[in-house]
Every structure is written in C-alpha cells, then in structure tokens.
Amino acid sequence: MLNRLIKLLEEKENGLSLSEISCEMKAQPTAVLSMINLLVQKGKLIEIGPDGKCCTTCGVQYKCNLLAARGKRYAVAYAMTIAGSNVMERDR
C-alpha cells in the first residue's frame, strides 16, 4: 500500500491533497494520513503548501492562513522545489 501511494504521487507533478489521495486509492482519509505521516517521517514524501513551497522549511506552519484555507499537498521527496527551481535529490 505504501509503494502504491508513492507511485501515485510520482505520477503527479504538483502533488495531491489528502482528499485527492484518498479518492484515488479508495481508502479512508485517516488510513491514508497515517501512511503519509510515516512516509514524510522517513523522508520519502514532503508536505507542500498551497503556494508550491515546502512546508517543512517554514517555521510558521501552525499559524499559516494560506495553509489553513487550502491545506497541504504531498509529493515525492526527490521532486522538492527550492527557491522556485526543481532540485532532484538524486542529482546532488
């Protein structure tokens, strides 16, 4: 199931929201969120804010109005966006 989630997100350039992932995988959001949290913790996925920037680099996630209104998106970690340019983890 974890590999299926990673494969799904590899196919989506801009990542997906929790509800989009749940619909695609035909699974309950709580179950999907548990998988996402595990993969984020292991460094396989990243959380992306609605503005396309990586939420894990921001120190004010807890009071972000944009994030509260639009929610996080999730993407495969090697496709991180830093300062507006794509940096591939495997190219470092």
Backbone torsions as a table, in degrees:
resi	resn	phi	psi	omega
1	MET	NA	-38.2	178.1
2	LEU	-65.1	-42.2	178.0
3	ASN	-63.8	-37.1	178.3
4	ARG	-63.6	-40.1	178.6
5	LEU	-64.7	-45.4	178.2
6	ILE	-62.0	-44.2	179.6
7	LYS	-61.2	-42.1	178.3
8	LEU	-59.1	-45.8	-177.8
9	LEU	-73.5	-26.2	175.7
10	GLU	-64.1	-28.1	-178.1
11	GLU	-82.5	-10.9	-175.9
12	LYS	-111.8	110.2	-175.6
13	GLU	-60.0	-39.5	-176.6
14	ASN	-101.2	14.4	-179.5
15	GLY	73.6	-177.9	179.5
16	LEU	-138.1	155.9	175.2
17	SER	-83.5	168.8	178.2
18	LEU	-58.0	-44.0	-178.7
19	SER	-66.9	-37.6	177.9
20	GLU	-65.3	-42.2	178.7
21	ILE	-64.3	-44.6	179.5
22	SER	-58.5	-43.5	178.9
23	CYS	-65.1	-46.1	-179.4
24	GLU	-61.7	-38.3	-176.9
25	MET	-90.8	-5.5	-177.9
26	LYS	52.8	51.6	-178.3
27	ALA	-136.0	158.2	178.6
28	GLN	-67.0	139.7	179.5
29	PRO	-55.7	-35.6	-179.9
30	THR	-65.1	-38.5	178.0
31	ALA	-68.7	-41.6	179.5
32	VAL	-65.9	-40.8	-179.8
33	LEU	-62.4	-37.9	177.1
34	SER	-61.9	-43.5	178.1
35	MET	-65.0	-43.6	-180.0
36	ILE	-60.3	-47.3	-179.0
37	ASN	-59.5	-41.1	178.1
38	LEU	-63.0	-45.5	-178.5
39	LEU	-69.5	-32.6	175.2
40	VAL	-67.5	-44.3	179.4
41	GLN	-61.1	-36.9	179.7
42	LYS	-80.8	-5.8	178.6
43	GLY	84.3	12.0	-179.9
44	LYS	-83.7	-31.7	179.2
45	LEU	-122.5	158.1	172.8
46	ILE	-124.7	155.0	174.5
47	GLU	-94.0	130.8	-179.3
48	ILE	-117.5	133.0	176.4
49	GLY	-75.7	168.8	-179.5
50	PRO	-63.1	-16.5	179.1
51	ASP	-90.0	4.1	177.5
52	GLY	87.9	1.2	179.6
53	LYS	-97.1	157.6	-176.9
54	CYS	-75.6	117.2	-178.4
55	CYS	-64.0	-27.3	-176.1
56	THR	-70.7	-14.9	178.9
57	THR	-94.3	-3.5	-177.3
58	CYS	-98.8	134.1	-179.1
59	GLY	-87.4	-1.3	-176.9
60	VAL	-120.6	32.3	179.5
61	GLN	-53.6	-42.8	-173.7
62	TYR	-64.6	-19.4	178.9
63	LYS	-124.3	27.7	-178.1
64	CYS	-83.9	113.7	179.2
65	ASN	-67.1	-39.1	179.3
66	LEU	-62.5	-44.2	179.2
67	LEU	-65.4	-40.6	179.0
68	ALA	-64.1	-37.8	-178.0
69	ALA	-76.9	-39.1	-173.4
70	ARG	-111.8	-18.5	177.5
71	GLY	81.6	168.3	-179.6
72	LYS	-84.3	158.0	171.2
73	ARG	-122.5	159.6	-177.2
74	TYR	-126.1	140.8	-179.6
75	ALA	-142.9	162.7	177.3
76	VAL	-67.3	137.6	-172.0
77	ALA	-60.5	-33.4	-176.6
78	TYR	-71.4	-7.1	179.0
79	ALA	-106.5	34.7	-179.2
80	MET	-62.7	148.2	174.7
81	THR	-108.2	122.7	178.7
82	ILE	-123.3	121.9	178.7
83	ALA	51.9	38.4	174.6
84	GLY	83.1	-1.7	178.5
85	SER	-121.1	144.5	179.6
86	ASN	-75.3	130.3	176.7
87	VAL	-122.6	120.2	-179.2
88	MET	-88.4	123.3	-179.0
89	GLU	-53.8	-39.8	-177.1
90	ARG	-72.2	-12.9	179.5
91	ASP	-90.1	-3.7	-177.8
92	ARG	-77.5	NA	NA
